[in-house]
């Protein structure tokens, strides 16, 4: 066994030869010895690197027939190795074919090693790596091992398999002078490549004084400091190197120096270094141009910045995104907003840097809005997309601010409001926009007459009030105006008042008109005193400015005093309106005249109205004036003159609203004059001309009244059915009409009502108003004490579904049933009443009735239950309380509950002025006596005697009980005295009290006589 694996090739071959020669024919020894010496010589030449000479000898040995087979094979192998070392064509191929042909022999490891070395020397590191992988390192010599591991490490290094390379380098003898510095360099470079800068820096530092590396190491160290962001140290290394390096290295170093300045925000210094490189086209990458551009950007040289940013915008990277983004800002500064918007859009579509993408999206939308109407919609859409994509962005609020402001500026208030309602306004601008948008939108709605929606939006505009905003006060004014236009005066008033007390309100044009409209609110609500205050304030604020509204205000002041029946002041204000003579003087004259009439100065009224007709013959109030003149003449009982004025309206003002009124008055004048047929003629004319009018309805009443006076009610029905212009009365309407006539009589307590109600029920037993008619008829009969009939009609009501008459009908029906001794029916009615009513008094009344019914039925348990309910009722009066206590006590006695009865009797025994209380006082003493509590019973009687009562029978019974107590106590003297007192003083001769007293006295005397006899016998 060979122990030393590091024997030379020569030694191996000698040993091999010796082993073979043992078995050789002795005759061949001389020939073999010659071949071995030749092989030895060739081997020495090979090991000394003389591959050409060695190859010749090896080739001869391999081709000679005299050479032993083993040596021949070895010679052929080494000849191929020599050819490989000499770089002969196909030498690598031939060697591999030889190995394949001869199999794995002892020389295989050497072959793979040499193949690896040759390809390594030719810098074909991938091929070398494959050969080296077949080498068994442990079979190599010591010096070969260092070479093998170094070369294999370098192959891995070349393939950037740094961990494997480092493993192999670590197997090389570090003390080897040949490999030491190279190993340090490659290890340093590997750490550098793996960004393990601290380790790399330590190793490079070891090489800084080595001649082979001292020129290149500073570049590494400079770059490492740069990469470690130790820019001052990087500059410290880089600056001195500039003077020592060639132009190419100088450019590289300059770029690093410029980038150090860039990284430390020394923009001007960076520009000084980098700009010359750019001008000489020595900045190659987009990153380089970006850095220079960014320096110009930060010194606000946007023109130069734009030039260099432009060179980086085509990069599909974070750098390109940032370049687009910053170039856009440069374009804005250079007033190239169209280009800026496109660049922001481009940056927003890149996804490398989320922060830039977000801000670019925002600025794209912002610029679209700024660029005007053509881009306005796109800008809004862009902001909408921005908000949806970045719901938590710090610029979300600003996005809403800009979008909403743009919508408001374009008067798109509806959409602005839609945007506003997507968020809670949390900035002064949004709050102001909220107010402005809603105010403007509400103002448009007001102008369109949509006051309800305007109110909602004016209210919304005040949700976020903004300091010093004029809208604060105006929203309150216009809110009030909306309510005013809707005739919601009660709502408008406090809103006007809030406006008037608002800050800055006095400086607005609306301040005066608010007083004017506030006056109208009060006026329309008939709060005339308050209206006077407002109109007075309005004319005061006008400062004698004789405007039309001033005249109108004077007229309204006149109207207010008119409504307050202060007719003289009303006349004065109408006169002020007349004096202005610029708005509605005819109205002022009409109203003034009307006031004279109310002051019973009818002639002055007539004179004023005639003046109106003379001064303003074309006035729209002419017919009104004629009508009022007629009314004045009626007040003067001059029906003839009145009729003349009404007829003048009929003749000259056929289109006037006073025409039907004139007909009504003509109808009334003739009705009052008992000219019923003529009255019908005038009334029917109204119906004929305008059957649907309010006056026609009044006329129909007049017609009905005339027919009634003529005893022709059925003819009235026939009239309404006979003409096209009159409303046709259906069966239901006739039902209604007949009931209404009966109801009117009932409400007026007219005795004829009862018969009319009977007539209605005869015709319409189950008519629409049968329920009411039965109730009214029941009430009428109740009042006339026709209780049996009344009960029948009340029963009709209570047996229908609950209605507004159910409760009063139950009240009356239960009472009448009780009084008719129909206790079962009455009890059920009282129970229903107790459940139905919401009145405490009625509820108690129902419980009392139920208690009385139960008592009459001798249902003592039920009686007791109802009595207790009565006693628990709210606001119970003393009389009912006494009655209920009395009934409860007696029911308890009937139920054999003397203790309960005693308590109930006690609860009312203080009311000795009532019959129940008087009896109760006696019953308390009696029950105590029955319970063998004679002393307490005696005290009760004494207290009773002290209180007294008008109900003598119970006081008499109490005296009898007292006598009985004395007798049981064997105080016969007191017993006798008490009984004699009853016999002598008891006032009523008709009851049995005296008789009972006499009987008891006789018994006592007999008892005494027996006792005396017994004593005598003793």
Number of C-alpha atoms within 10 A of each C-alpha: 3 7 6 9 11 15 13 11 14 16 11 13 18 15 11 13 17 12 11 13 16 10 8 13 8 9 8 12 12 9 12 18 14 13 19 19 12 15 26 20 16 27 23 14 17 21 13 10 14 16 21 17 16 26 25 15 20 29 20 18 26 24 13 12 10 14 21 21 13 14 21 22 18 19 26 21 24 25 28 25 24 24 21 23 20 16 13 11 10 12 19 19 11 16 22 16 12 14 16 11 9 11 10 10 10 11 14 19 19 17 24 22 23 20 24 27 23 19 18 21 12 12 13 15 22 16 16 24 21 15 21 24 13 14 19 15 17 10 16 19 16 14 12 14 18 22 18 26 21 23 24 27 27 24 26 22 22 15 13 14 14 22 15 16 24 20 14 21 27 15 14 21 19 16 9 12 9 11 17 13 19 17 22 20 19 21 22 26 22 22 21 21 13 13 14 14 22 15 16 24 20 14 22 25 18 16 21 16 12 12 9 12 16 15 16 13 22 19 17 19 23 25 22 22 21 21 14 14 14 16 23 15 16 23 23 13 19 22 16 10 19 17 10 11 13 10 11 10 14 17 18 16 22 22 20 23 27 27 25 24 23 21 17 14 14 16 21 16 16 25 23 13 19 28 20 13 21 16 9 8 9 16 19 10 10 19 17 21 24 25 25 28 29 27 26 24 22 14 13 13 15 24 16 16 27 24 17 25 31 19 19 25 24 14 15 12 15 18 20 24 28 25 30 31 29 28 29 30 24 25 20 17 15 13 11 13 19 15 16 25 26 17 25 29 22 20 29 26 14 19 15 17 15 12 12 21 23 21 19 29 26 26 25 28 29 22 20 24 24 17 14 12 13 10 15 21 17 15 26 22 15 23 25 17 15 23 20 12 12 15 11 10 17 10 16 17 18 16 22 24 22 21 26 26 23 22 22 22 12 12 14 16 24 16 16 25 22 11 17 21 11 9 12 10 18 10 12 14 18 23 21 21 26 29 27 24 29 27 27 22 25 30 22 15 19 21 11 10 14 16 23 16 15 27 24 14 24 30 18 18 26 22 13 17 16 18 10 10 14 14 21 23 25 21 27 25 25 27 27 30 25 27 22 22 15 15 14 16 23 15 16 25 22 14 22 26 16 15 25 20 13 15 14 16 21 14 10 12 9 17 21 20 16 24 23 23 23 27 29 24 27 23 23 16 15 14 16 23 16 18 27 23 15 25 28 19 15 23 21 13 14 14 9 9 11 15 14 15 17 25 25 21 26 26 30 25 29 29 27 27 23 22 16 15 14 16 23 17 18 27 24 17 25 29 20 19 28 21 13 16 15 15 17 17 23 24 20 29 24 25 25 29 30 26 27 22 21 17 15 14 14 22 16 18 27 24 14 21 27 20 17 24 19 12 11 14 14 11 17 12 19 23 27 20 30 25 25 22 28 27 24 27 22 18 14 14 11 13 19 13 17 26 22 16 22 27 19 18 25 19 10 11 14 13 11 17 12 22 24 28 21 28 25 24 22 25 28 22 20 20 20 11 12 14 14 22 16 18 26 24 15 24 29 24 18 27 24 15 12 16 19 14 13 13 21 24 18 17 27 22 14 22 27 23 18 25 20 14 13 13 12 14 17 11 15 19 18 13 19 16 15 13 12 11 15 19 16 16 16 11 10 13 13 13 19 17 15 20 24 17 14 25 22 12 17 21 10 11 12 13 12 12 21 23 13 21 28 16 15 25 21 11 12 17 15 11 18 14 20 19 22 19 27 25 26 24 27 29 23 22 18 18 11 12 11 13 22 14 14 25 25 17 23 28 22 17 27 23 11 11 8 11 12 10 18 23 21 18 28 28 24 20 27 29 22 20 22 22 12 13 13 14 22 16 15 27 24 15 25 29 18 19 27 24 11 15 18 11 10 14 15 18 23 24 20 28 26 25 27 31 28 22 25 23 22 15 14 13 15 21 16 17 26 24 17 25 29 20 17 26 22 12 16 11 10 15 12 11 14 16 20 24 21 27 28 25 25 29 28 25 25 22 16 16 15 11 13 19 15 17 26 23 16 23 29 21 19 26 26 17 20 22 14 18 18 23 26 25 24 29 26 27 24 24 28 23 18 19 19 12 12 11 13 22 13 14 25 22 13 22 24 16 13 22 14 9 12 14 19 12 16 17 20 23 24 24 22 25 25 22 22 26 25 23 20 19 17 12 12 12 13 20 13 17 25 22 13 21 27 16 14 22 19 10 10 15 14 12 10 8 10 13 23 24 14 17 23 17 13 19 21 14 12 20 14 12 12 13 12 12 12 12 10 10 9 8 7 6
